[in-house]
Amino acid sequence: MFRRALLLTAPLLTALLAAGCSLGGGDSQPAGVTLVTHDSFAVRPELLDEFQKTTGIKVEVRKTGDAGALTNQLVLTKANPIGDIAYGVDNTFASRALQENVFQPYQSPDGDKGPQRYEADNTHRLTAIDVGDVCVNVHTAGLKGVAEPKTFEDLADPRYKDMLVVESPATSSPGLAFLLATVKHYGPTGWQDYWTRLKANGVQVVSGWEEAYNQDFSATKGTKPLVVSYASSPAATPDTKALLDTCYRQVEYAGVLAGAKHPDQAKKVLDWLVSQQFQAEVADRLRLGGSELADLTPAVGS
């Protein structure tokens, strides 16, 4: 996803050290923290090494698929957590994680500086990290002379038969966001009929964003000129644009897992994720396929 790739930089680490975030020193072994996240999270190993040297926290990144798969894993393993902190549960899946008591309360000192509309609830179990917009993207050259669609209704038009690929709402956060966008647009009595028409028009449903964008989208390797992705995606993919009438706001959260083996260190990692310095670094950047930077609007500390 032109989504959240988190890059740690030396200035950030220096700022953390100055703020008293270092947990280690001398010859002691570094404290280990497992960060559970989605497949689109990307951190250069050398920067994680530097973070460990300056803070005493060794971060092991464990990826579990898209945001839906991440949430499912956290719920299924809540009695014996697979990590200490999780990043990537978004507003489309947050309610399930909260209902299942996956996270423990923790309010970072900087966690209340962002817009209150991004809070998941008032228990401080989830902290907003970044904000983006899920939108249908179009590869103009892939349309092969057909006029560009603009609206939800256009996507069900026979002119665009077999052109759209979307992610499954059961396993993918952009897929669920797109579903919710259609519910919002067509209402509780109209969205099912709309999806019936999409199905009749040849919509392809795949498991997650990586498959939809990097394998099936005609701007990369595939044959489909229409894909559910992000408003930021066209900045890194030539000859593409976002259909703004189809967008749905997405917020991603991080939280310390209930039953975490290293909760104190996990809280320090969360403090870093919402720090002014980190938020400034991740804002207005681009990520492609988990190896570049993410286009993020800071949700906190701004």
C-alpha positions, 0 to 999 in steps of 0.5 A: 500500500502506498501505506505506512512504511516506517523509516527510523533516522539518526536525528530521531534516535538522537532526539529519543536519547536526549528525551531519556528513552534509552533503556540500556547501557554498558555491556547489558543485553538489549531489551527485546520487543516484538512489533507485530504489523502488516506486510506493508511495514518497511524498516531498513535493518541498519536503522533498526540497528541504530535504534537498538544502539541508542535506546537499548531496545532491540525491535523484532518486526513480525509481519502477518499479512494485511491489516485484516489478517493482522487483526485476526492473528491478534485476536486468535493469540490474545491469550498468548500474545505473539508480540509486545506491540502491534501497528497497523490495525486501522479504523475498519478493524479497530472495533473488533480488536477493542471488543476482544481486549487485544490491547492494554491501556496506555496513553503516550505523553504525546498521544493526546496532541493530535485531532481527537476525531482520530481516537478509536475510543476513550480507553487509550488502548489504541493510538492513532499513528497515520491517516490516509485515503483509500480510493479506486485508482485508474491506469489511464493507458490500461483503459485503451481508449475507454473514457476514465470512470469517475464515480462508484456508478461508473465502476458498474457500467458495462464499459468497464467490465472485467477491469476492476480488482478489489481486496477482500473486506474479510482480510484487507483493510483497503478492501473493507474501507472500499466496502464501507465507502459503498455502504456510505454512498448507497445506504443500508438498503442499496449497497448490496444491489450495487455489489451484485452489479459489480459482480455481474460486471466482472469485479475481481476480489483478491486477498490483499493490497500487495496482490491487487496492486503489484500483481493484478493492476495493469500499471504494474504487472497485471491486466486490470486498469482499475484497482482499490488503493490509496490517494497517494499511490499515483505519485509513485506510479506513472499514468495513474490517478485516484478517483476522488469520489470513491475515497474513504478515510483510513486511520492506522493505530498502534497499541501495547498488547495485553499480556505483552512480555515487555510492556515497558519497552513496548510503551517506549516504542509507542512513544517514539511512533507518536513523537513530533520528530517521527511524525515530521519524518513520515509526513508527505512521503511515498511508499511503493511495495514496502521498500520506499516511503509512505505518504502519511498525514500525521494523526498525532503530534501535529 
